[in-house]
Amino acid sequence: MKITVPHPAPPAPANSSTSQLADQLEDLLPQTQCTKCGYSGCRPYAEAMAAGTAEINQCPPGGAQGIALLAARLGKKVIPLNPVNGLERPRSIAYIDESLCIGCTLCIQACPVDAIVGAAKQMHTIVTDLCTGCDLCVAPCPVDCIVMYPISGEATGWDAWSQQEADAARARHDFRTARLLRETQENEARLAAKAVSKMQEVTQEKPVTPEELAEKERKRAIIAAAMERARAKAAAAAEPETPKKDA
């Protein structure tokens, strides 16, 4: 897809919402959700750019064209892709060697757009039409049965990727994110209810000996500590995301 870069626009006015700017910047990202930018996905990266805490040259899949689009929107100078984040390459898709796959499901858990199907201890396969080429499934594979195959010839950046494909990838990523959040919340709610029930059960115990009293208090302390860890985890999850540090 050939994208015509618009003339640079002046920076967003001071009264413009950072969220609205992030929406506009996100629309200019390819939605591969590869995390090469240093953030967990395209949306957090867009929010960081809107907040002025990330540069416009951190997205290898978007390539030079993507940088030009972001620069035009923000009224910034076009700069080269930061090699720390990777190189601009032809688009690739993942392939699983079925003869080596052990069905560990680690690749399924790593895929940000649900492009891998399979079950535990069963062979997995890539739905090639859904794969964004993020290559996040390669590293977790314990038997090295996943390889990336270039499919766009010499084309890179937006020449190797269409807006329709980007929109579809974003929709799948958003759906997956919502599903995982719902599952996490449901699981945490079950665990919290179980902890409260166990605390009530322990509290109602009537120890007779000092040893039994000590054991009761030990149980209460363990349950209270677990509940506090759960609260701290929930609070940490609500904090704004920071970019990953380079190794």
Number of C-alpha atoms within 10 A of each C-alpha: 13 11 12 9 15 11 12 17 12 11 13 14 7 7 6 10 12 18 13 12 19 20 15 16 23 21 18 22 26 27 26 26 27 22 22 21 25 20 21 17 18 26 20 20 29 27 22 20 20 23 13 11 11 17 19 26 22 25 29 25 30 27 24 20 20 25 27 25 24 28 24 19 21 19 15 17 13 18 13 13 21 16 12 12 16 15 15 18 18 20 23 20 20 23 20 21 13 14 8 12 20 16 18 19 21 15 27 24 13 17 22 28 24 19 20 24 14 15 12 12 11 14 18 22 20 19 14 13 9 16 22 25 22 22 21 19 23 21 13 16 20 13 12 13 15 23 14 16 13 14 13 15 11 11 16 21 23 22 17 19 21 15 16 11 17 20 16 15 23 24 14 18 22 15 15 16 14 12 12 12 12 12 12 12 13 12 12 15 12 12 15 16 12 12 16 15 12 15 18 12 11 16 13 10 11 10 12 8 9 9 10 13 14 12 14 17 14 12 16 18 13 12 17 15 12 15 17 12 12 15 14 12 11 13 10 11 10 9 8 7 14 13 15 12 7 7 3
